[in-house]
Amino acid sequence: MSRGAGGRRPPLPLVLAAGVIVLLVLLPLAYLVIRVASGGGRSLELLWDPETLRLVFRTVLLVVGVVTATILVAVPFAWLVVRTDLPGRRTWATAAALPLVIPSYVAALCLLSLFGEKGLLQQALGVERLPDPTGYWGALAALTLSTYPYVFLLTQAALRDLDPGPEEAARSLGASRLRVILRVTLPSVRPAISLGSLLVALYTLSDFGVVSLMRYDALTRAIYLQYRSLFDRTPAAVLALVLVGLTALALALEARVRSRGRHYRSNPGAARRAKPVPLGRWRVPALAWCGLVVTAFLALPAFVLGYWLQRAIINDRGVVIPWSEALSSLGASSLAAVVAVLAAVPVAILALRYPSRRSRLLERLSFAGNALPGIVIALSLVFFAARYASPLYQTLALLVFAYVVRFFPLALSGVESAIGRVSPRIEEAARGLGRGPLATLATVTAPLARSGMLAGGALVFLAAMKELPATLLLRPIGFETLPTEIWKLTQIGAYSRASVPALMLIVVSAPVLYLVSADRRRESGSVN
């Protein structure tokens, strides 16, 4: 490893630890590529098969539809709560972000139980049949419900930090307010919208629960069906690699869009907020729009889950709480959070304290896992464990490893941001007093970086709690979690019973999300 920017050579144990961790994170992708390459001509035939092309088209169509829908919902909402005199802006902003705690397959459960056969709406109207909610439009609605907060939160932050100078200059030159929004405001926040859209696109590409429950033939559903139904797993591996290719394409397109839309503050001084735009006669329509979004994306799912919970209590004369599934989810997710944070420490220290091209390359490579859909990671680990590590097949250790690979960047971002705020001089002083590298890390760096490390671990915990496809493929026999329980009960239409684990999953996740948000607000306040 070359010397860092400060002229210091990183310790060999640190380099070895970071290198091994990154290699382990890259293991699923590497093995998948090797397996597909070993298929030779048959893999190429499967790649250009008309059915594969059809699946690619349907997957891309769903991604485009969900991204478009989230932008249409989130961007106007963000502008109203940040840049106008909308009454109750803080309340609306909080309500708009809350659907983030609703997993996409729970959103699908709510839509199916409301509009599906023997659903709530059918019973209320007393009709024999309603239009089938499954398929493309059902999948689009469920994914939009659970992903639009990504675009909303990033756009909201960008609008809040936006320099009002260019907008004021455009207005002084006679441009109408609508023209200023279209020609000045939106181009300025385009990088934030682009990044939010990328998160939505990656989520949609990796989603398995919604497309399975809505019976929409996307790549993830086809991969799972191929894996379950055929002795030959090569078609599943080929489809998984196609999904990786689409993910890489989404990353490349987002990087190109964001690089063309960067805008900077024209004023180096303190940030100045724009004056709220008076809505005037548009106040009532704006309130109606916000009310419609919050009702459809938050209140309605809460009402549906509450209704089916009530039905479960009435029908079963009590509710069977899935304590075993909850404990399994909590245990596996907690283990993944701890392991991911500990694994992120060597990579973060190498990148921050010994910056060089190689250390930055290792850091960038460690983000590859987050770009891999959960079902692709799970399928790769199934192939690898079945052939080379059979004692690990269908064990908790392999499931936790899949979580760590999938969500390692979440832990790394938290650890890096925390260690980056610790002055190297404090560590140098401890070393000068005779403490070794590990002692300095344990007694000086870790306590000072504790807040960010906990935040990174909490993000991994939240993501692992909701992970469905990796859990379905890798869980030990008899090891059921809240996501697998929801999926199993929804598959047979037992909505009242499925509402209990769905609500428990939300109840467990919401406080952790609140603590992470509160911690980040405190950090933001201390920086400002």
C-alpha positions in Angstrom: 0.0 0.0 0.0 1.4 3.4 -1.0 2.0 6.2 1.5 -0.9 8.4 2.5 -1.2 12.1 1.9 0.6 12.8 5.2 3.6 10.7 4.1 2.8 7.9 6.6 2.6 4.3 5.5 -0.4 2.5 6.9 0.2 -0.4 9.2 0.2 -3.8 7.5 -2.5 -5.3 9.8 -4.8 -2.4 9.0 -4.3 -2.9 5.2 -4.8 -6.6 5.5 -7.9 -6.2 7.6 -9.5 -3.7 5.2 -8.5 -5.7 2.1 -10.0 -8.9 3.5 -13.2 -7.2 4.4 -13.6 -5.6 1.0 -12.9 -9.0 -0.7 -15.6 -10.6 1.4 -18.0 -7.9 0.4 -17.2 -8.5 -3.2 -17.5 -12.3 -2.9 -21.1 -12.7 -4.1 -20.6 -10.6 -7.2 -17.3 -12.3 -8.1 -18.8 -15.8 -7.6 -21.9 -14.9 -9.7 -19.7 -13.7 -12.6 -17.6 -16.9 -12.4 -20.6 -19.1 -12.4 -22.2 -17.4 -15.4 -18.9 -17.4 -17.3 -18.5 -21.1 -16.7 -21.8 -21.6 -18.5 -20.2 -20.6 -21.8 -22.5 -20.6 -24.8 -25.5 -21.6 -22.8 -25.3 -18.5 -20.7 -25.2 -16.4 -23.9 -28.2 -18.2 -25.3 -30.1 -17.5 -22.1 -29.0 -13.9 -22.1 -30.5 -13.2 -25.5 -33.6 -15.4 -25.0 -36.8 -13.6 -25.8 -38.2 -14.3 -22.4 -35.1 -12.7 -20.8 -35.5 -9.6 -23.0 -39.2 -9.4 -22.0 -38.3 -9.5 -18.3 -35.8 -6.8 -18.8 -38.4 -4.6 -20.6 -41.0 -5.2 -17.9 -38.4 -4.4 -15.1 -37.3 -1.2 -16.8 -40.9 -0.2 -17.4 -41.6 -0.6 -13.7 -38.5 1.4 -12.7 -39.4 4.3 -15.1 -43.0 4.3 -13.9 -42.1 4.3 -10.2 -39.4 7.0 -10.6 -41.8 9.2 -12.5 -44.6 8.8 -10.0 -42.3 9.5 -7.0 -41.0 12.7 -8.6 -44.6 13.9 -9.4 -45.6 13.3 -5.8 -42.5 14.3 -3.9 -41.2 17.4 -5.7 -44.4 19.5 -5.5 -44.9 18.4 -1.9 -41.3 19.4 -1.0 -41.7 22.8 -2.6 -44.9 23.5 -0.8 -43.5 22.7 2.7 -40.2 24.5 2.2 -40.8 27.5 -0.1 -44.4 28.6 0.6 -46.6 29.9 3.4 -48.5 26.6 3.6 -50.2 26.3 7.0 -48.7 23.5 9.2 -45.6 23.0 7.1 -43.7 21.2 9.7 -46.5 18.8 10.4 -47.0 18.1 6.7 -43.2 17.5 6.3 -43.1 15.0 9.1 -46.2 13.2 7.8 -44.7 13.0 4.3 -41.6 11.3 5.6 -43.3 8.7 7.8 -44.1 6.2 5.0 -40.4 5.4 5.0 -40.9 3.0 7.9 -43.5 1.0 5.8 -41.8 -1.8 4.0 -42.8 -2.1 0.3 -44.3 -5.6 0.9 -46.4 -4.2 3.7 -47.6 -1.4 1.3 -48.5 -4.2 -1.1 -50.3 -6.1 1.7 -52.4 -2.9 2.4 -53.4 -2.5 -1.3 -54.3 -6.1 -1.7 -56.3 -6.2 1.5 -58.1 -3.0 0.5 -58.8 -3.6 -3.2 -58.2 -7.4 -3.7 -60.6 -10.3 -3.6 -62.6 -10.5 -0.3 -60.8 -7.2 0.6 -62.1 -4.3 2.7 -63.5 -2.3 -0.2 -65.3 -5.3 -1.7 -67.0 -6.0 1.6 -67.9 -2.4 2.2 -69.5 -2.0 -1.3 -71.2 -5.4 -1.2 -70.1 -6.3 -4.7 -69.0 -9.7 -6.0 -65.9 -8.4 -7.8 -63.6 -5.4 -8.2 -60.9 -4.7 -10.8 -57.9 -6.8 -10.0 -55.3 -4.7 -8.2 -52.4 -7.0 -9.1 -50.0 -6.5 -12.0 -48.1 -3.4 -13.2 -50.3 -0.7 -11.7 -50.6 -2.4 -8.3 -46.8 -2.9 -8.1 -46.3 0.8 -9.2 -48.7 2.0 -6.5 -47.1 0.0 -3.7 -43.5 0.9 -4.6 -44.4 4.6 -5.0 -46.0 4.6 -1.5 -42.9 3.2 0.1 -40.2 5.0 -1.9 -41.4 8.6 -2.5 -39.9 9.8 0.8 -36.4 9.3 -0.6 -37.1 12.0 -3.3 -39.1 14.1 -0.8 -36.4 14.3 1.9 -33.5 15.0 -0.5 -35.5 17.6 -2.5 -36.6 19.2 0.8 -33.1 19.5 2.0 -31.9 21.0 -1.3 -34.6 23.6 -1.4 -33.9 24.6 2.2 -30.2 25.2 1.5 -30.8 26.8 -1.9 -29.3 30.3 -2.5 -32.3 32.6 -3.2 -30.2 35.0 -5.1 -30.6 33.6 -8.7 -34.4 33.3 -8.1 -34.6 36.9 -6.9 -32.5 38.1 -9.9 -34.8 36.3 -12.3 -37.9 37.8 -10.7 -36.4 41.3 -10.9 -35.9 40.8 -14.6 -39.6 40.2 -15.1 -39.8 36.4 -15.1 -43.0 35.0 -13.8 -43.0 32.8 -10.7 -43.8 29.7 -12.7 -40.9 30.4 -15.1 -38.5 31.0 -12.2 -39.5 27.6 -10.7 -39.1 25.8 -14.1 -35.9 27.6 -15.3 -34.1 28.4 -12.0 -35.3 26.4 -9.0 -35.8 22.9 -10.5 -32.4 22.9 -12.3 -30.7 24.0 -9.1 -32.2 21.1 -7.1 -31.8 18.6 -10.0 -28.9 16.8 -8.4 -31.0 16.1 -5.2 -33.9 14.9 -7.3 -31.5 12.8 -9.4 -30.0 11.2 -6.3 -33.4 10.5 -4.8 -34.5 9.0 -8.1 -31.5 6.8 -8.1 -32.4 5.4 -4.6 -35.9 4.8 -5.9 -34.6 3.1 -9.0 -32.2 0.8 -7.0 -35.0 0.0 -4.6 -37.4 -0.9 -7.4 -34.8 -3.0 -9.2 -34.0 -5.0 -6.0 -37.6 -5.3 -4.8 -38.9 -8.8 -4.5 -41.9 -8.6 -2.1 -44.1 -6.3 -4.1 -43.6 -7.9 -7.5 -44.2 -11.3 -6.0 -47.4 -10.3 -4.1 -48.7 -8.3 -7.1 -47.7 -11.2 -9.5 -45.8 -8.9 -11.8 -43.1 -10.6 -13.8 -40.0 -8.6 -13.1 -36.4 -10.0 -12.9 -36.4 -10.5 -9.1 -39.5 -12.6 -9.2 -38.3 -14.6 -12.2 -34.9 -15.2 -10.4 -36.7 -16.6 -7.4 -39.0 -18.8 -9.4 -36.1 -20.1 -11.5 -34.2 -20.9 -8.3 -37.1 -22.7 -6.7 -38.4 -24.6 -9.7 -35.4 -25.9 -11.6 -32.6 -28.2 -10.7 -30.3 -26.3 -13.1 -29.6 -22.9 -11.4 -27.7 -21.4 -14.4 -30.8 -19.5 -15.7 -31.2 -17.9 -12.3 -27.6 -16.9 -12.2 -27.8 -15.3 -15.7 -30.9 -13.3 -14.8 -29.2 -12.2 -11.6 -26.2 -10.9 -13.6 -28.6 -9.1 -15.9 -30.1 -7.4 -12.8 -26.6 -6.3 -11.7 -26.1 -4.8 -15.2 -29.3 -2.8 -14.9 -28.2 -1.6 -11.5 -24.8 -0.5 -12.9 -26.6 1.3 -15.7 -28.8 3.2 -13.2 -25.7 4.3 -11.3 -24.0 5.5 -14.5 -27.1 7.4 -15.7 -27.5 9.1 -12.3 -23.9 10.2 -12.2 -24.2 11.7 -15.6 -27.3 13.6 -14.7 -26.0 14.9 -11.4 -22.7 16.0 -12.9 -24.6 18.2 -15.4 -26.7 19.8 -12.7 -24.4 21.1 -10.0 -25.1 24.6 -8.7 -23.2 26.4 -6.0 -24.0 29.3 -3.7 -23.1 32.6 -5.2 -22.5 34.0 -1.7 -19.8 32.7 0.6 -21.4 34.2 3.7 -24.1 32.8 6.0 -26.9 30.9 4.4 -30.0 33.1 3.7 -33.4 31.6 3.5 -35.8 32.6 0.7 -38.9 34.5 1.6 -42.0 32.2 1.7 -44.1 32.4 -1.5 -47.6 33.5 -0.7 -50.1 30.9 -2.0 -53.1 33.2 -2.0 -56.0 31.6 -3.8 -53.9 28.4 -4.3 -53.8 27.7 -0.6 -56.9 25.5 -0.5 -55.7 23.4 -3.5 -52.3 23.1 -1.9 -53.7 21.9 1.3 -56.0 19.5 -0.6 -52.9 18.1 -2.4 -51.0 17.6 0.8 -54.0 16.0 2.5 -54.5 13.7 -0.5 -50.9 12.5 -0.4 -50.8 12.0 3.4 -54.1 10.2 3.3 -53.2 7.9 0.5 -49.7 7.2 1.5 -49.9 7.2 5.3 -53.4 7.3 6.8 -54.9 4.7 4.5 -52.2 2.0 5.1 -52.5 2.7 8.9 -56.3 2.4 8.7 -56.1 -0.9 6.7 -53.7 -2.5 9.1 -55.7 -1.3 12.1 -58.9 -2.7 10.5 -57.4 -6.1 9.9 -55.9 -6.1 13.4 -59.4 -5.5 14.7 -60.8 -8.4 12.6 -58.0 -10.6 13.9 -59.0 -9.8 17.5 -62.7 -10.4 16.8 -62.3 -13.6 14.7 -59.6 -15.2 16.9 -60.8 -13.8 20.2 -57.4 -12.4 20.7 -54.2 -11.8 18.8 -51.4 -14.2 18.5 -48.3 -12.0 18.8 -45.4 -13.4 16.7 -42.9 -13.2 19.5 -40.6 -15.9 18.1 -40.5 -14.2 14.6 -39.9 -10.8 16.2 -37.0 -12.1 18.3 -35.5 -13.8 15.2 -35.7 -10.5 13.3 -34.2 -8.5 16.2 -31.4 -11.0 16.8 -30.3 -11.4 13.2 -30.6 -7.6 12.5 -28.7 -6.7 15.7 -25.9 -9.1 14.8 -25.7 -7.7 11.3 -25.5 -4.2 12.7 -22.7 -5.0 15.1 -20.7 -7.0 12.6 -21.1 -4.3 9.9 -19.9 -1.5 12.1 -16.9 -3.4 13.3 -16.0 -4.4 9.8 -16.4 -0.8 8.6 -13.9 0.6 11.1 -10.7 -0.6 9.3 -11.9 0.5 5.9 -12.9 3.9 7.3 -9.6 4.5 9.2 -7.6 3.5 6.1 -9.5 5.9 3.9 -9.5 8.8 6.3 -6.1 8.5 8.1 -4.1 7.2 5.2 -5.7 8.7 2.1 -4.3 7.4 -1.2 -5.5 6.1 -4.5 -5.5 2.5 -3.3 -7.3 3.3 0.0 -9.9 5.3 -1.9 -10.3 2.4 -4.4 -10.9 -0.1 -1.5 -13.5 2.3 -0.1 -15.3 2.6 -3.4 -15.3 -1.1 -4.0 -16.9 -1.7 -0.6 -19.9 0.1 -1.8 -20.6 -2.5 -4.5 -22.7 -4.6 -2.1 -25.3 -1.9 -1.8 -25.7 -1.8 -5.5 -26.5 -5.6 -5.5 -30.1 -6.5 -5.0 -30.7 -8.7 -2.0 -31.9 -11.6 -4.1 -28.6 -11.5 -6.1 -26.5 -11.6 -3.0 -28.6 -14.4 -1.6 -28.4 -16.5 -4.8 -24.7 -16.1 -5.0 -24.2 -17.1 -1.4 -26.5 -20.1 -2.0 -24.4 -21.2 -5.0 -21.1 -20.6 -3.1 -22.1 -22.3 0.2 -23.7 -25.3 -1.5 -20.5 -26.0 -3.5 -17.6 -24.8 -1.3 -18.9 -24.1 2.2 -21.6 -26.6 2.9 -21.4 -26.4 6.7 -22.5 -22.7 6.4 -25.5 -23.5 4.1 -28.8 -22.4 5.7 -27.1 -21.1 8.9 -27.7 -17.9 10.8 -24.0 -16.9 10.1 -24.6 -17.0 6.3 -27.8 -14.9 6.7 -26.0 -12.3 8.8 -23.1 -12.2 6.3 -25.6 -11.5 3.5 -27.1 -8.6 5.5 -23.6 -7.2 6.1 -22.7 -7.4 2.4 -26.0 -5.8 1.4 -25.9 -3.0 3.9 -22.2 -2.5 4.6 -22.2 1.0 2.9 -24.8 2.2 5.5 -22.4 1.3 8.3 -19.4 2.7 6.5 -21.1 6.0 5.9 -21.9 6.4 9.6 -18.4 5.3 10.8 -16.6 7.5 8.3 -18.7 10.6 9.1 -18.0 10.0 12.9 -14.3 9.3 12.6 -13.9 12.2 10.2 -15.0 14.6 13.0 -12.3 13.2 15.4 -9.1 15.3 15.2 -6.1 13.2 14.2 -4.1 15.3 16.7 -6.0 13.7 19.6 -5.0 10.2 18.4 -1.4 11.3 17.9 -1.4 12.7 21.4 -2.6 9.3 22.7 0.1 7.5 20.7 2.7 9.9 22.0 1.7 8.9 25.6 2.6 5.3 24.8 -0.8 3.8 23.7 -0.8 1.4 20.8 -3.0 1.6 17.7 -5.7 -0.7 19.1 -5.7 0.9 22.5 -6.0 4.4 20.9 -8.8 3.2 18.8 -10.7 1.6 21.7 -10.2 4.3 24.3 -10.0 7.5 22.2 -11.4 7.2 18.7 -14.3 4.9 19.4 -15.8 6.9 22.3 -15.5 10.2 20.4 -17.1 8.6 17.3 -19.7 6.6 19.2 -22.7 8.7 18.0 -22.0 8.2 14.3 -21.1 4.5 14.7 -24.4 3.9 16.5 -26.2 5.8 13.7 -24.6 3.6 11.1 -25.5 0.5 13.0 -29.0 1.7 13.4 -29.4 2.1 9.7 -28.1 -1.4 9.1 -30.5 -2.7 11.7 -33.5 -1.0 10.1 -32.6 -2.2 6.6 -32.0 -5.8 7.8 -35.3 -5.8 9.7 -37.1 -5.2 6.4 -35.0 -7.5 4.1 -37.1 -10.2 2.5 -35.5 -12.0 -0.4 -32.2 -12.7 1.3 -34.0 -14.0 4.4 -36.3 -16.3 2.3 -33.3 -17.9 0.5 -30.8 -18.1 3.3 -32.6 -18.5 6.6 -32.1 -21.7 8.6 -34.8 -24.3 8.5 -37.6 -23.2 10.9 -36.1 -19.7 11.3 -39.0 -17.3 10.6 -38.8 -13.5 10.8 -41.4 -10.8 10.6 -40.9 -10.2 6.9 -41.1 -13.9 6.0 -44.3 -14.2 8.2 -45.9 -11.3 6.4 -45.0 -12.7 3.1 -46.2 -16.2 3.9 -49.6 -15.0 5.3 -50.2 -12.6 2.4 -49.5 -15.3 -0.1 -52.6 -17.2 1.2 -54.7 -14.1 1.7 -54.7 -14.2 5.5 -54.7 -10.4 5.8 -56.0 -10.2 9.3 -53.2 -12.5 10.6 -50.6 -10.7 8.4 -51.5 -7.4 9.9 -50.1 -8.4 13.3 -46.4 -9.0 12.2 -46.7 -6.0 9.8 -47.7 -3.6 12.6 -45.1 -5.2 14.9 -42.4 -4.6 12.2 -43.4 -0.9 11.9 -43.6 -0.4 15.7 -40.1 -1.9 16.2 -38.6 0.1 13.3 -40.2 3.5 13.9 -38.4 4.4 17.3 -35.0 3.4 15.8 -35.7 5.6 12.8 -36.7 8.5 15.1 -33.5 8.1 17.1 -31.4 8.2 14.0 -33.2 11.3 12.7 -32.9 13.0 16.1 -29.2 12.2 16.3 -28.6 13.6 12.8 -30.5 16.8 13.7 -28.4 17.3 16.8 -25.2 16.8 14.7 -26.5 19.3 12.1 -27.2 21.8 14.8 -23.8 21.4 16.4 -22.1 21.9 13.1 -24.1 25.0 12.3 
